[in-house]
Amino acid sequence: MCHTAHAVFPAHRLEVEGLVAERGERLLIRRLDLTLESGSLLQVAGRNGAGKTSLLRMLCGLSRPLEGRICWDGVPLHQREDGPTAHLAYLGHANALKDELSAEENLHIHSALQGSRPEQEAIRAALGRMGLVGHEDLPVKCLSQGQKRRVALARLLLVRRPLWVLDEPFAALDVQIIDVLRSALEAHLAANGMIVLTTHQAVPITGRQHTLTLGKAP
């Protein structure tokens, strides 16, 4: 079912130690160290090409740094017995939806891949919160870009993971859905969750917040 702020996560810690990353022969990130505790949000800022998406992908174990390590609760991601992604939910630039399937079918499949089996009522409730009532059974290819993004965001409401890693989650959303997403982020923080995100929009969120700006001169 959809998780709420009443279900509190145990304390966790995300640590980045001496991280160096490059794209091609260009150095993107130089000796980055950071620690993020439960109940905290980290906004990753910086100009285009500064390495924001690259950092998020490394935090998810989807790519590896040139040097340094990323640890969850003191254990490097790729040494964890449950795998590098078992503790997180990731939303990238791409919505990662199957165009021929309906919004509801996409959420069923994604939840199953994450080891969750939400009931149809919970899936429809998540889509409803994202303003998609009446669109549950439509093939995703029939939806607008903004509606597709909302289907992808609905996944966050169905899979219980302490760390959310979100790349431009507010992109292509109208004001009403931005408020819904903001409330979901606040509820996750209140439940002792952790969020790392990039965004070009100033969205006021209640909770402990930190900003990391990439691409600054050394």
C-alpha positions, 0 to 999 in steps of 0.5 A: 500500500502507499506508505505514510509518515506514520511508518518511520524508517530506522536511522541510516547514513549515506557517506561519500568519501574522496569521490572523483568522477570524470566524463571522457577526459574532463574532470567533473567532481574532485575529491567530494566528501559528504555525509547525509543523515536520515530526515535530511534533504540534499539539493545538488545544484550547479550549471549544466554539465557540472556532474549533477546527474553523474553524481546521482547515478553513482549514488544509485550504484548505476556507475562507479567513481574514478576514485573514492567510495560511496557507503550506505550505513558504513558499507560500500554500495557494491559490497552490500549483500542486498545489492547496491540499490535495495535501499533506494528509489531512483527517478532519472530524467527518463521516466522508464515506462513501457509505452504499450502498457497502461499507467496501472500496468507500469506501476504493477510491474515496477513494484514487482521488480522492487519486491513489492505487491501493492493492491490495485486500490493502492495503485489507483490511489497513487495515480489519483494523488498525481492527478491521473484519475480516469487515465489509469487504463490508458496506454502510456503512449497516449499520455502527455509528457507531464502525465508520463512524469506523474506516472513515474512519480507515483512509483515513489508512493508505492515502494517503501525505500528510505533513500529517494534519489530524484533527478529534476522531479518537478520538471513538466509538472503543473502547480497543483502536482508540484504541491502534491509532490512537495507534500510527499517529499515532506512526508518522506522526511518526516518518516525519517527518510532521506532525499537527494535531488536536483531541481532548477525550481525553488520549492519550499520544503519543510525539513532539514536541507543542505545544498551541494553546488558542483562545478565551482572553481577549486 
